[in-house]
């Protein structure tokens, strides 16, 4: 008798490989974070601060950081479909222009790069899955945002003020993602 392949073992959807299920779920979460940011956060922010274009609460960064923490470099592949869908929605016909693709790729690579460097410097035990150290996770998330900003500055020529808004938005987005995760885990523990 044969059992499921390694890729299908533990898949929540019978017949679909586990990695594909993860990719679909994580990309959907990424798109949801973008949608929430674009339809709720930005309109509220622009009502209060009409001159700002970038979000002071960028939830997708939290999704990128937590996915990189859990899955390392595979997070790039898990987030890629969602990132491309977001590009298509927000950039339209320009979604596949070289500068937009470079900016998207840099955003997806920034978090696993920050974790790889953090683990190499000596935080491997502190950054492993299951050993959540919030201050260290926040530091890696801020480092990922800085790596992202460097690449976005190269791609789009961001001003220092725009960079500061992105850094603030990424940091608050990570804090919000951690709070959502914490609340979700508390609710699951009650059941």
N, C-alpha and C positions, 0 to 999 in steps of 0.2 A: 504494500500500500504506500502511496506517495502522499506527502503532505504539501503544504504551501511552500513556495520558494522563500528564501530569506527576505526578498523584497515584499512578499505578501504577508509574512508572519506578523500578526498583531495589527493588521490593517483594519480600520473601523468600517471600511466599505469592502465587503467580500468581492474578490476579483480584481481589485485595484491594488497595485503595490503600495506599501507603506510610505515610501519616499514620495510617490505621486500624491497621496492623500495629504502628507505634510506640506508639500508645495502648494496644493490647492487651498488648504486651510490657512497657511501663513500669508499667501498672496491675497486671499480674501480679507484677512485681518488688516493687511497693509492698505488695501483699497478702502476698507471701512474707515480706517484712521484718516486717510486723505479726505474721504467724503465728509466725515465729521468735522474735520478742520476747515474744509472749504464751505460747507453749508451752515455750520453753527458758529465756530470760533471766529473765522474771518469776518462774517457780517456783524457780529457783536463788536469785534475789535474796531472795525471801520466805522461803526456808529459812534464809538467813543473817540477814536483817533483816525479821522478820515484820511490823513496823509500817509498812513502806513500801508504797505502793499504786502509785506511778509508777516507771517504769523508769529505772535509772541507765545503761542502754545502749539508747537509742531509735533503732534502725536506720532506721525510716521517714524520719527527718529527713535522714539521709545520702542516701537516695534522692531526696528532694525537692530538696536542694541541688544534687546532681550533675545532676539532670534540668533544673533551672533554669539551671545553668551551660551545659549543652549546648543547650537549646531556648528559653531566655528565657521570655516570657509564655505561650508554647504549652504549657509544662510544666503549667500549671493544668489545661488540657483533657486532657492525657495522663494525669495523675494522678487526675482526678476520678472515673472509674469505680471505680478501686481504693479511693479514699477512701470512696465511698458504700458499697461492699461491706463495708469494715471497720466503718463506722458501723452497718450492719445487723447485723453479727455481734456487735459489742460493746455496742451501745445497744438492739438489738432494736426494740421498738415505738416507742421514743423517738428513733430514728435521724433522723427528719425534724422533730424539734422545732426551734424557731427558734434556741435557744441552741446546740444541737449543730451545726446547719448553719452558724451564724455562726463557731463555733470551727473547724470543718473548712475553711470558706472562708478564714479568716484563716491557718490553717496552710499551705494551698496557695499563698496569695498572698505569704507572708512571704519566701520565698527569691527569687522573681523580683523582688520589690520591692527586696530588699537588693542584688541584682546591678545593677538599674537605677540605684540610688543610687550604688553603687560605681563603675560605669562613668561616670556623670555627673560624679562628683567628680574623676575623672582616671585611673582605673585601666582604661580601655577596652582598651588594648593588653595590659595584664597579665592581664585577665580573659577574653580571647577564647579560644575553643575551640582547643586545640592548644598553648596556652602555659600549661600548668598550673604555677602558682606556689602550692605547698601552703600556705605561711603566709598568703598573701592569700586563698586559697580558704577557709581555716579562719576568717579574720577575717570574711569575708562570711557564712559559715555561722553564726558566733556572732551576728552582727548579725541574721540571719534568725530565729534563736532568740529574740532579744530582742524583735523585732517580733511574733513569734508569742506570746510571753509577755504582752505588753501587751494584745493582743486576747483571749487566753484569760483574763486577769484580768478584763477587761470582761465576757466571756461567762459565766464560772463563778465569779468572785470568789476566785481562788486566793490562798492565803496566801503570804507571802514564802518560807517553807520549801518549799512545793510548787513555787514558781517556781524556786528554786535547784536542786531535783532535776530539773526539766524542762531547765534550762540545762545541767546536767551530763550528763543523758541525751542531749540533742541533740548536744552536743559530742563525747561518746564515740561516739555513733552515727555521726556524720560521720567520725570517725577510723577506725572499723571499716569503714565503706563505702569509704573511700579505700584502706585496707589490702587489702580484698577486691578492689577494682578493680586495684590494683597487682599483687597475686598472680595475678589472672586474666590480665592483660596479659603478665606474665612467662611464664605457662604457654603462652599463645598464641605468644609469641616463640620458644619452644623447638620448636614444631612447625614 
